[in-house]
Amino acid sequence: MLDLVSNGRVEFGIGEGATRLELHGYGIPAKRKQELAFEAAEQIANMMVREPYPGFEGEGFSLHEDAEEGRLRGEDGFAFFRYAINALVANDSVPGRSTLWDEYEALKGQDLPTIEAPGIGTPAEFSEFIREFQDVGVDQIIFLQQGGKNRHEHICESLELFARTVLPEFV
């Protein structure tokens, strides 16, 4: 489906993580990050070509038709990602000992810096967001869907909605 909606023009990339702190958040031992990244990349490639995808037992962005539901599903994860990235630089975070999620939960709603979360809302809102970038020459975007405690099925719904309603305008 991805090939059809993009007319074959898709660039795909993954990252295996850079710090023990971010790896710990997902329960990934630093010595196994490359192995698990390759496992994930292989399965993502299988998902793109196997119809139907049979599933896999291994180890190792939020759009919705309803704007409020899209925000409800996506903003907390985006806010946590912002908090965690800042904490890696500004706090005395100790890999394997710091509890970023608990710290975030305790501070949430207080004086945490907030910025608008791009890509959260309805397909029409996201299309407008992409058009603004397109108007100044940007031709690639990156989705960050896995920050915080986003549910897998919500991530899949969001990506499917994007592919069906937003992407066709830009291919």
VEXLUMTI-928336 format. One record per residue (C-alpha): residue number from 0; residue in one letter; x, y, z. Coordinates in steps of 0.05 Angstrom, whole numbers. Last residue first. Layout:
<atom><num>NUM</num><residu>a</residu><xx>X</xx><yy>Y</yy><zz>Z</zz></atom>
...
***
This chain:
<atom><num>170</num><residu>v</residu><xx>56</xx><yy>253</yy><zz>-76</zz></atom>
<atom><num>169</num><residu>f</residu><xx>34</xx><yy>309</yy><zz>-29</zz></atom>
<atom><num>168</num><residu>e</residu><xx>-42</xx><yy>309</yy><zz>-33</zz></atom>
<atom><num>167</num><residu>p</residu><xx>-44</xx><yy>232</yy><zz>-31</zz></atom>
<atom><num>166</num><residu>l</residu><xx>-7</xx><yy>233</yy><zz>37</zz></atom>
<atom><num>165</num><residu>v</residu><xx>-62</xx><yy>266</yy><zz>77</zz></atom>
<atom><num>164</num><residu>t</residu><xx>-125</xx><yy>223</yy><zz>74</zz></atom>
<atom><num>163</num><residu>r</residu><xx>-109</xx><yy>150</yy><zz>65</zz></atom>
<atom><num>162</num><residu>a</residu><xx>-36</xx><yy>148</yy><zz>85</zz></atom>
<atom><num>161</num><residu>f</residu><xx>-47</xx><yy>194</yy><zz>144</zz></atom>
<atom><num>160</num><residu>l</residu><xx>-108</xx><yy>154</yy><zz>167</zz></atom>
<atom><num>159</num><residu>e</residu><xx>-67</xx><yy>90</yy><zz>163</zz></atom>
<atom><num>158</num><residu>l</residu><xx>-10</xx><yy>122</yy><zz>203</zz></atom>
<atom><num>157</num><residu>s</residu><xx>-59</xx><yy>146</yy><zz>257</zz></atom>
<atom><num>156</num><residu>e</residu><xx>-95</xx><yy>79</yy><zz>262</zz></atom>
<atom><num>155</num><residu>c</residu><xx>-28</xx><yy>43</yy><zz>268</zz></atom>
<atom><num>154</num><residu>i</residu><xx>-5</xx><yy>91</yy><zz>324</zz></atom>
<atom><num>153</num><residu>h</residu><xx>-72</xx><yy>83</yy><zz>359</zz></atom>
<atom><num>152</num><residu>e</residu><xx>-66</xx><yy>7</yy><zz>355</zz></atom>
<atom><num>151</num><residu>h</residu><xx>4</xx><yy>9</yy><zz>385</zz></atom>
<atom><num>150</num><residu>r</residu><xx>-19</xx><yy>50</yy><zz>445</zz></atom>
<atom><num>149</num><residu>n</residu><xx>21</xx><yy>113</yy><zz>460</zz></atom>
<atom><num>148</num><residu>k</residu><xx>56</xx><yy>109</yy><zz>528</zz></atom>
<atom><num>147</num><residu>g</residu><xx>109</xx><yy>163</yy><zz>521</zz></atom>
<atom><num>146</num><residu>g</residu><xx>143</xx><yy>174</yy><zz>454</zz></atom>
<atom><num>145</num><residu>q</residu><xx>128</xx><yy>121</yy><zz>401</zz></atom>
<atom><num>144</num><residu>q</residu><xx>98</xx><yy>163</yy><zz>346</zz></atom>
<atom><num>143</num><residu>l</residu><xx>155</xx><yy>207</yy><zz>322</zz></atom>
<atom><num>142</num><residu>f</residu><xx>143</xx><yy>218</yy><zz>248</zz></atom>
<atom><num>141</num><residu>i</residu><xx>197</xx><yy>250</yy><zz>205</zz></atom>
<atom><num>140</num><residu>i</residu><xx>184</xx><yy>298</yy><zz>148</zz></atom>
<atom><num>139</num><residu>q</residu><xx>216</xx><yy>306</yy><zz>80</zz></atom>
<atom><num>138</num><residu>d</residu><xx>207</xx><yy>356</yy><zz>23</zz></atom>
<atom><num>137</num><residu>v</residu><xx>219</xx><yy>423</yy><zz>57</zz></atom>
<atom><num>136</num><residu>g</residu><xx>221</xx><yy>478</yy><zz>5</zz></atom>
<atom><num>135</num><residu>v</residu><xx>189</xx><yy>538</yy><zz>40</zz></atom>
<atom><num>134</num><residu>d</residu><xx>119</xx><yy>525</yy><zz>14</zz></atom>
<atom><num>133</num><residu>q</residu><xx>126</xx><yy>450</yy><zz>30</zz></atom>
<atom><num>132</num><residu>f</residu><xx>136</xx><yy>467</yy><zz>103</zz></atom>
<atom><num>131</num><residu>e</residu><xx>72</xx><yy>508</yy><zz>106</zz></atom>
<atom><num>130</num><residu>r</residu><xx>37</xx><yy>454</yy><zz>65</zz></atom>
<atom><num>129</num><residu>i</residu><xx>56</xx><yy>402</yy><zz>117</zz></atom>
<atom><num>128</num><residu>f</residu><xx>21</xx><yy>440</yy><zz>173</zz></atom>
<atom><num>127</num><residu>e</residu><xx>-41</xx><yy>451</yy><zz>129</zz></atom>
<atom><num>126</num><residu>s</residu><xx>-44</xx><yy>377</yy><zz>115</zz></atom>
<atom><num>125</num><residu>f</residu><xx>-37</xx><yy>364</yy><zz>190</zz></atom>
<atom><num>124</num><residu>e</residu><xx>-97</xx><yy>407</yy><zz>206</zz></atom>
<atom><num>123</num><residu>a</residu><xx>-139</xx><yy>374</yy><zz>151</zz></atom>
<atom><num>122</num><residu>p</residu><xx>-118</xx><yy>305</yy><zz>175</zz></atom>
<atom><num>121</num><residu>t</residu><xx>-141</xx><yy>323</yy><zz>246</zz></atom>
<atom><num>120</num><residu>g</residu><xx>-99</xx><yy>338</yy><zz>307</zz></atom>
<atom><num>119</num><residu>i</residu><xx>-28</xx><yy>324</yy><zz>327</zz></atom>
<atom><num>118</num><residu>g</residu><xx>25</xx><yy>331</yy><zz>274</zz></atom>
<atom><num>117</num><residu>p</residu><xx>61</xx><yy>388</yy><zz>307</zz></atom>
<atom><num>116</num><residu>a</residu><xx>57</xx><yy>392</yy><zz>383</zz></atom>
<atom><num>115</num><residu>e</residu><xx>53</xx><yy>465</yy><zz>402</zz></atom>
<atom><num>114</num><residu>i</residu><xx>106</xx><yy>482</yy><zz>453</zz></atom>
<atom><num>113</num><residu>t</residu><xx>106</xx><yy>471</yy><zz>527</zz></atom>
<atom><num>112</num><residu>p</residu><xx>158</xx><yy>483</yy><zz>580</zz></atom>
<atom><num>111</num><residu>l</residu><xx>140</xx><yy>445</yy><zz>643</zz></atom>
<atom><num>110</num><residu>d</residu><xx>118</xx><yy>492</yy><zz>698</zz></atom>
<atom><num>109</num><residu>q</residu><xx>62</xx><yy>452</yy><zz>728</zz></atom>
<atom><num>108</num><residu>g</residu><xx>16</xx><yy>408</yy><zz>686</zz></atom>
<atom><num>107</num><residu>k</residu><xx>62</xx><yy>349</yy><zz>687</zz></atom>
<atom><num>106</num><residu>l</residu><xx>116</xx><yy>354</yy><zz>741</zz></atom>
<atom><num>105</num><residu>a</residu><xx>100</xx><yy>290</yy><zz>779</zz></atom>
<atom><num>104</num><residu>e</residu><xx>84</xx><yy>251</yy><zz>714</zz></atom>
<atom><num>103</num><residu>y</residu><xx>149</xx><yy>275</yy><zz>683</zz></atom>
<atom><num>102</num><residu>e</residu><xx>190</xx><yy>252</yy><zz>743</zz></atom>
<atom><num>101</num><residu>d</residu><xx>155</xx><yy>185</yy><zz>742</zz></atom>
<atom><num>100</num><residu>w</residu><xx>168</xx><yy>178</yy><zz>667</zz></atom>
<atom><num>99</num><residu>l</residu><xx>241</xx><yy>199</yy><zz>675</zz></atom>
<atom><num>98</num><residu>t</residu><xx>257</xx><yy>149</yy><zz>729</zz></atom>
<atom><num>97</num><residu>s</residu><xx>332</xx><yy>155</yy><zz>735</zz></atom>
<atom><num>96</num><residu>r</residu><xx>370</xx><yy>94</yy><zz>759</zz></atom>
<atom><num>95</num><residu>g</residu><xx>387</xx><yy>52</yy><zz>698</zz></atom>
<atom><num>94</num><residu>p</residu><xx>424</xx><yy>109</yy><zz>665</zz></atom>
<atom><num>93</num><residu>v</residu><xx>434</xx><yy>166</yy><zz>715</zz></atom>
<atom><num>92</num><residu>s</residu><xx>402</xx><yy>232</yy><zz>697</zz></atom>
<atom><num>91</num><residu>d</residu><xx>434</xx><yy>293</yy><zz>729</zz></atom>
<atom><num>90</num><residu>n</residu><xx>387</xx><yy>340</yy><zz>694</zz></atom>
<atom><num>89</num><residu>a</residu><xx>396</xx><yy>391</yy><zz>638</zz></atom>
<atom><num>88</num><residu>v</residu><xx>419</xx><yy>349</yy><zz>579</zz></atom>
<atom><num>87</num><residu>l</residu><xx>383</xx><yy>283</yy><zz>585</zz></atom>
<atom><num>86</num><residu>a</residu><xx>326</xx><yy>319</yy><zz>621</zz></atom>
<atom><num>85</num><residu>n</residu><xx>313</xx><yy>363</yy><zz>560</zz></atom>
<atom><num>84</num><residu>i</residu><xx>305</xx><yy>302</yy><zz>515</zz></atom>
<atom><num>83</num><residu>a</residu><xx>260</xx><yy>269</yy><zz>567</zz></atom>
<atom><num>82</num><residu>y</residu><xx>215</xx><yy>330</yy><zz>575</zz></atom>
<atom><num>81</num><residu>r</residu><xx>206</xx><yy>339</yy><zz>500</zz></atom>
<atom><num>80</num><residu>f</residu><xx>190</xx><yy>264</yy><zz>493</zz></atom>
<atom><num>79</num><residu>f</residu><xx>142</xx><yy>268</yy><zz>552</zz></atom>
<atom><num>78</num><residu>a</residu><xx>105</xx><yy>327</yy><zz>519</zz></atom>
<atom><num>77</num><residu>f</residu><xx>99</xx><yy>287</yy><zz>454</zz></atom>
<atom><num>76</num><residu>g</residu><xx>73</xx><yy>226</yy><zz>490</zz></atom>
<atom><num>75</num><residu>d</residu><xx>22</xx><yy>269</yy><zz>528</zz></atom>
<atom><num>74</num><residu>e</residu><xx>1</xx><yy>306</yy><zz>465</zz></atom>
<atom><num>73</num><residu>g</residu><xx>-15</xx><yy>246</yy><zz>421</zz></atom>
<atom><num>72</num><residu>r</residu><xx>-77</xx><yy>207</yy><zz>442</zz></atom>
<atom><num>71</num><residu>l</residu><xx>-115</xx><yy>265</yy><zz>474</zz></atom>
<atom><num>70</num><residu>r</residu><xx>-96</xx><yy>311</yy><zz>416</zz></atom>
<atom><num>69</num><residu>g</residu><xx>-122</xx><yy>262</yy><zz>364</zz></atom>
<atom><num>68</num><residu>e</residu><xx>-185</xx><yy>251</yy><zz>407</zz></atom>
<atom><num>67</num><residu>e</residu><xx>-197</xx><yy>326</yy><zz>409</zz></atom>
<atom><num>66</num><residu>a</residu><xx>-188</xx><yy>334</yy><zz>334</zz></atom>
<atom><num>65</num><residu>d</residu><xx>-237</xx><yy>277</yy><zz>316</zz></atom>
<atom><num>64</num><residu>e</residu><xx>-216</xx><yy>246</yy><zz>250</zz></atom>
<atom><num>63</num><residu>h</residu><xx>-152</xx><yy>222</yy><zz>284</zz></atom>
<atom><num>62</num><residu>l</residu><xx>-79</xx><yy>235</yy><zz>274</zz></atom>
<atom><num>61</num><residu>s</residu><xx>-25</xx><yy>216</yy><zz>325</zz></atom>
<atom><num>60</num><residu>f</residu><xx>48</xx><yy>207</yy><zz>311</zz></atom>
<atom><num>59</num><residu>g</residu><xx>248</xx><yy>-125</yy><zz>421</zz></atom>
<atom><num>58</num><residu>e</residu><xx>242</xx><yy>-184</yy><zz>435</zz></atom>
<atom><num>57</num><residu>g</residu><xx>211</xx><yy>-222</yy><zz>377</zz></atom>
<atom><num>56</num><residu>e</residu><xx>148</xx><yy>-260</yy><zz>361</zz></atom>
<atom><num>55</num><residu>f</residu><xx>128</xx><yy>-240</yy><zz>290</zz></atom>
<atom><num>54</num><residu>g</residu><xx>64</xx><yy>-228</yy><zz>253</zz></atom>
<atom><num>53</num><residu>p</residu><xx>38</xx><yy>-262</yy><zz>189</zz></atom>
<atom><num>52</num><residu>y</residu><xx>37</xx><yy>-198</yy><zz>146</zz></atom>
<atom><num>51</num><residu>p</residu><xx>-19</xx><yy>-209</yy><zz>97</zz></atom>
<atom><num>50</num><residu>e</residu><xx>7</xx><yy>-193</yy><zz>47</zz></atom>
<atom><num>49</num><residu>r</residu><xx>82</xx><yy>-192</yy><zz>57</zz></atom>
<atom><num>48</num><residu>v</residu><xx>119</xx><yy>-133</yy><zz>26</zz></atom>
<atom><num>47</num><residu>m</residu><xx>116</xx><yy>-73</yy><zz>72</zz></atom>
<atom><num>46</num><residu>m</residu><xx>107</xx><yy>-113</yy><zz>136</zz></atom>
<atom><num>45</num><residu>n</residu><xx>168</xx><yy>-155</yy><zz>117</zz></atom>
<atom><num>44</num><residu>a</residu><xx>210</xx><yy>-91</yy><zz>112</zz></atom>
<atom><num>43</num><residu>i</residu><xx>186</xx><yy>-70</yy><zz>181</zz></atom>
<atom><num>42</num><residu>q</residu><xx>204</xx><yy>-140</yy><zz>206</zz></atom>
<atom><num>41</num><residu>e</residu><xx>275</xx><yy>-135</yy><zz>180</zz></atom>
<atom><num>40</num><residu>a</residu><xx>284</xx><yy>-65</yy><zz>208</zz></atom>
<atom><num>39</num><residu>a</residu><xx>260</xx><yy>-89</yy><zz>277</zz></atom>
<atom><num>38</num><residu>e</residu><xx>309</xx><yy>-147</yy><zz>278</zz></atom>
<atom><num>37</num><residu>f</residu><xx>365</xx><yy>-101</yy><zz>254</zz></atom>
<atom><num>36</num><residu>a</residu><xx>348</xx><yy>-52</yy><zz>310</zz></atom>
<atom><num>35</num><residu>l</residu><xx>348</xx><yy>-110</yy><zz>360</zz></atom>
<atom><num>34</num><residu>e</residu><xx>418</xx><yy>-131</yy><zz>339</zz></atom>
<atom><num>33</num><residu>q</residu><xx>443</xx><yy>-59</yy><zz>341</zz></atom>
<atom><num>32</num><residu>k</residu><xx>414</xx><yy>-46</yy><zz>410</zz></atom>
<atom><num>31</num><residu>r</residu><xx>440</xx><yy>-110</yy><zz>441</zz></atom>
<atom><num>30</num><residu>k</residu><xx>500</xx><yy>-84</yy><zz>480</zz></atom>
<atom><num>29</num><residu>a</residu><xx>459</xx><yy>-24</yy><zz>504</zz></atom>
<atom><num>28</num><residu>p</residu><xx>407</xx><yy>-70</yy><zz>536</zz></atom>
<atom><num>27</num><residu>i</residu><xx>338</xx><yy>-49</yy><zz>512</zz></atom>
<atom><num>26</num><residu>g</residu><xx>283</xx><yy>-40</yy><zz>565</zz></atom>
<atom><num>25</num><residu>y</residu><xx>248</xx><yy>16</yy><zz>527</zz></atom>
<atom><num>24</num><residu>g</residu><xx>266</xx><yy>70</yy><zz>577</zz></atom>
<atom><num>23</num><residu>h</residu><xx>333</xx><yy>37</yy><zz>585</zz></atom>
<atom><num>22</num><residu>l</residu><xx>350</xx><yy>53</yy><zz>513</zz></atom>
<atom><num>21</num><residu>e</residu><xx>337</xx><yy>127</yy><zz>525</zz></atom>
<atom><num>20</num><residu>l</residu><xx>382</xx><yy>127</yy><zz>586</zz></atom>
<atom><num>19</num><residu>r</residu><xx>436</xx><yy>84</yy><zz>554</zz></atom>
<atom><num>18</num><residu>t</residu><xx>444</xx><yy>136</yy><zz>501</zz></atom>
<atom><num>17</num><residu>a</residu><xx>443</xx><yy>136</yy><zz>425</zz></atom>
<atom><num>16</num><residu>g</residu><xx>382</xx><yy>99</yy><zz>400</zz></atom>
<atom><num>15</num><residu>e</residu><xx>375</xx><yy>48</yy><zz>344</zz></atom>
<atom><num>14</num><residu>g</residu><xx>349</xx><yy>96</yy><zz>292</zz></atom>
<atom><num>13</num><residu>i</residu><xx>304</xx><yy>78</yy><zz>234</zz></atom>
<atom><num>12</num><residu>g</residu><xx>301</xx><yy>101</yy><zz>162</zz></atom>
<atom><num>11</num><residu>f</residu><xx>253</xx><yy>99</yy><zz>104</zz></atom>
<atom><num>10</num><residu>e</residu><xx>252</xx><yy>140</yy><zz>41</zz></atom>
<atom><num>9</num><residu>v</residu><xx>190</xx><yy>133</yy><zz>-1</zz></atom>
<atom><num>8</num><residu>r</residu><xx>177</xx><yy>152</yy><zz>-73</zz></atom>
<atom><num>7</num><residu>g</residu><xx>146</xx><yy>89</yy><zz>-104</zz></atom>
<atom><num>6</num><residu>n</residu><xx>82</xx><yy>125</yy><zz>-126</zz></atom>
<atom><num>5</num><residu>s</residu><xx>72</xx><yy>145</yy><zz>-53</zz></atom>
<atom><num>4</num><residu>v</residu><xx>1</xx><yy>117</yy><zz>-44</zz></atom>
<atom><num>3</num><residu>l</residu><xx>18</xx><yy>54</yy><zz>-84</zz></atom>
<atom><num>2</num><residu>d</residu><xx>86</xx><yy>40</yy><zz>-52</zz></atom>
<atom><num>1</num><residu>l</residu><xx>56</xx><yy>48</yy><zz>17</zz></atom>
<atom><num>0</num><residu>m</residu><xx>0</xx><yy>0</yy><zz>0</zz></atom>
***
